[in-house]
Amino acid sequence: MDGTVTQLVMRYLTGRPGFISDRTFDTSTNQMIYWHCIAPTKLFGKENASAPHKIRITHTGEGAGHEVIAPSNEIVSVVKFDVRDKKIAIHQGRCIGNSYHPGCRTQWVIEANAKQILDHHSHRMFGRHRVILFGDFKKEILDLATLLGLEVIEEDRSLGI
C-alpha cells in the first residue's frame, strides 16, 4: 500500500511516473541495481517520448514482463512513504545504465552512496520497494514532507547517530 501511495503522490507532485522496484546493493562500486518486472515508459512525463522497451517472457515463464531501457547520466530521486509511521525515505543518485537479466526484468543501475544507503535502510519501516523518478525532486519532496508533518529519512546522508 505504501508503494502505491508513493507512486500516486509523486505523480501528482511531479507529473512523472515512478518505477516501483526492489534493489540490490554493491558497496564496492557505489552502485545499486533497481529491478522489477514492469516499469513506466514515459519516464519524463506523459507529454514526452517513450523510453525504448521490450515485452519479454517472465522469469516464471507464465506471462509477459516489461523491460524498459533507462537513459544514462540522469539524476534520479528515490522515495518511499511509510504512511502508518508518518515517515518518508529519500535518496538521490545517477542512472548510469541498464543491466541485463535473462528473464523479464527492467534493471537500472544507479550510482549513489550505496554503503550509506544500505546502513540507513529500514526494511521494517519501508519494506523492500522504492519508487524511482527521473529528475531532481529533492526540494519538492522535502517541502511536501514538511507540509504533511513527515519525518524524513535521508538514506544517503548521515543521520547524526
Secondary structure, DSSP 4 states (H G I P E B T S, - for coil): -HHHHHHHHHHHHHS---EEEEEEEETTTTEEEEEES---S-TT-TTSPPPPEEEEE-TTSSSEEEEE-PPSSEEEEEEEEETTTTEEEEEEEEEEEE---SSS-EEEEEES-HHHHHHT--HHHH-S-EEEEES--HHHHHHHHHHHTPEEEETTS----
